[in-house]
Amino acid sequence: MQTDEAKQLFKKLKIHTLLDLALIVPTSYNDTTLSHALELGKTVTVEATVEKMGMFGGKLRVTFVLPQFGKRVSSTFFRATPYHYDTFKVGSHHTIQGRLEEYRGYLQIPQPRAIKEVGAITPKYKTSLKATEIRDLIRTFITEKNLFDEGLDSREVATLMHLHFPKSLEEIYHEGALKPEHIETLKFIEAYNHLRKLRGKRHDYPAMEALTGEITPFVSGLPFSLTVEQEETIAAIQKDLSRSDRAAKRMVVGDVGSGKTMVILAAAMMALPHRSILMAPTSLLALQLYEEAQKHLPDSVRIALVMQGHTDESYREADFIIGTHALLYLEDLPVAPLVMVDEQHRFGTQQRQMLEALVSSQGGHSQGGQVIHDASGRRITNHQTPDGERKPHYLQFSATPIPRTQAMMESELVDVSLITTTPFDRTVTTRTIGRPGFPGLLEHIQQEVAQDHQVLIVYPLVEESSEVPYQSLDEARGYWEEKFDGVYVTHGKDKDKEEVLLRFRDEGNILLATTVVEVGISLPRLTLIVIVGAERLGLATLHQLRGRVGRNGLESWCYLFSNTPTNERLQKFAITTNGFEIAKLDLKFRDSGDILDGTIQSGQKFRWLDMGEDEEVVGYAKERVGKLEIRG
């Protein structure tokens, strides 16, 4: 096969590596090896001589003699063509293949086909290519030498060679299914191949500065102790930031209420005496982070807040700038050797592109930089030093837990820290209820409000819809406003939603909302949440919503209101509180194999690997990839 032709076929298959090709496993096989026994109900391949041929009931009937077995078998052709009459003449010899049956003591093979190439096992592939094209590709590239060159061991190479070039189907199948040991090997090869591709995409740059600021004044001033995982994550970030030869790229994934904010503030301390920038997706989050920074950072740290409609003009001299995407539009945003982003996946595509430009251009404000502009006219400086491009240290934070398998995968592109524990025990009881449980729920809401606690009710839609069998926000608000004081309403398209949330935090009793509150404002008095139509939401979203209650250790409740309260997915969610376990559960109930939308959207679908269950396989593949790099 010519190189150019192969490249075109690889492109058509949308694959990039030899193992991508090797993992296109045959869906079935055409086996033309002669059968050693006549098994009823099985497809047999036998040598046969035509003894009789004639019409019966308007159909062609042929009687064959099977010399190997000393038996006769009759075959009926329901739509006979001239080909059949020419082929199956009396006295002619053939190798025929078909399903062996028995009728009233007589052996039959309905509609057998004459086999020209005897003794072959031909794989069948389901691809966009012609059968001859994919077989040519496999024959050309899937060789023992090439597979060993990819770093596979002898067992893995043997498995792939068996699957693509089988000598018998017994070495592939057991009771009609692929042997379990083959599936395990394919899982490993799939993980190994994907990890190698990810590792090849990582590009590291020298850092603008080595950051070694002292965090003791901050940590010793906290009115509580950090958790072990917070301390471990902070230590990992200290190690990252202290390097000048490589700009940090770390993702910190923390469960709901795990205390990521303290990690952010510790990182800002490490940056001193240099500046750091933190960008949040909403004004509410930016404001909360600003308030936390003012509360816990030493007075000597100058903090500025930048968001739409509010820009603290002292940002030019600030040590720590906190803001929304409004930061991207500042003409004179100061240089910062540490850039942090909270909930990056919540930014739009254009904002992400501008953020990437911001991170890339931060290293370009020193002498010799070339000034360019992006599409919006914002100045970007593309700095090239004699040592090459230098970039700020970059930390991302996410409150959406991911399975450990995904964390292992993503750590090939960015370093990953998981914070799975919370600083205090959260007591949140989760219950699934239907319409009959509403009176009891109403009574519970009244009890919580009477204790000066707050209640959140999340509706699936803002306006009525015939397609959704639940009340909308608009339909329900009259009922709650009539029964209770201090009822506030907001939703995603509400321009004043952030102001409404702030007013509710300070004054309200009940908040009616959509999932706009999934990640956001801290509500210390919130003790009860009702999620209407809970079965319509993903488990990760349900976990984020449940995370709104019990933030200060108050006993709290989460009600999953559903027309199908016996839903298995909801019931499993109700008894699972750890976000990382819920991420695994989420995979189980969707098409397992999707890497979730974390900070890296790989879009990878796995055929064999189960991201919810195969943590050990991914761990072993990661170890092997690491050894391969050392050996290389």
Secondary structure, 3 states (H helix, E strand, C coil): CCHHHHHHHHHHHCCCCHHHHHCCCCCEEEECCCCCCCCCCCEEEEEEEEEEEEEECCEEEEEEEECCCCEEEEEEECCCCHHHHHHCCCCCEEEEEEECEEECCEEECCCCEECCCCCCEEEECCCCCCHHHHHHHHHHHCCHHHHHHCCCCHHHHHHHHHHHCCCCHHHCEECCEECHHHHHHHHHHHHHHHHHHHHHHCCCCCECCCCCCCCHHHHHCCCCCCCHHHHHHHHHHHHHHCCCCCCCEEEEEECCCCCHHHHHHHHHHHHCCCCEEEECCCHHHHHHHHHHHHHHCCCCCCEEEEECCEECHHHHCCCEEEECHHHHHCCCCCCCCEEEEECHHHCCHHHHHHHHHHHHHHHHCCCCCEEEECCCCCEEEECCECCECCECEEEEEECCCCCHHHHHHHCCCCEEEEECCCCCCCCEEEEEECHHHHHHHHHHHHHHHHCCCEEEEECCCCCCCCCCCCCCHHHHHHHHHHHCCCEEECCCCCCCHHHHHHHHHHHCCEEEECHHHCCCCCCCCEEEEEEECHHHCCHHHHHHHHCCCCCCCCCEEEEEECCCCCCHHHHHHHCCCCHHHHHHHHHHHCCCCECCCCCCCCCCECCCCCCCCCHHHHHHHHHHHHHHHHHC
